[in-house]
């Protein structure tokens, strides 16, 4: 039986899945793509896939999974595709937040930032990722992925979540990682990443018709904003995020981080 993997189909995951769709790993694995990262969590949780690219927060709720150590969707500073949006007000003046629930990591990071660093507990509400509708019922909206990249910044105020995290901690942030059921990963995800990064121009061309961004903007996003490698700063950021999420009761028991080999 072929190895089955799952990932979201956001622009920022494209370099990590390119090899499986078009490159050396094409036909060697069965890949399931979906717009919502939460769907990949569900498939991995139900053991319907062998590995999945999932929001890093999901690690705390999944039993018997291992994090692939050197591959991620993360950012050292500004990420651009995960943001809080207001009608112009400061975050300290926010009393309610509409949450795009398609990624539990971004929701958890939002709550950590408000609770740990702003010392606020706004009213939380789930919402579809439509910024106008979200801001019609809440002071602030969390948007992730391609909907965040499509934002047209007019009178809206945009707060980059990775930039906020870095400002408070001086650390990078890991939004998503490959996780596998096997201690020995069945796939060389680092090599697949490297192949995808070598084909950035093809990826940019694929997404150009879908986003209100220029070719140079898409390329800069993939090569400058997103980090696909986990260095010490990123790993420290991930561990701190887990500790703060546990401190603020976003999960009950903190799992020791276990890495695949």
Protein Blocks (a to p, Z undefined) as FASTA:
>chain_A
ZZdddddfbfklmmmmmmmmmmmmgokaccdddfblklmmmmmmnopafbdcddfklmmm
pghiacdfkbccddfklnolaccddehiafklpcbdcddfkbmklmmmmmmmmmmmnopa
cddddddddfklmmmmbmbdcdehjllmmpccfkbccddfklmmmmmnopacdfbdcddf
bfbacbdfklmmmmmmmmmmmmmmmmmmmpccdfklmmmmmmmmpccbdcfklmmmmmmm
mmmmmmnopafbdcdddddZZ
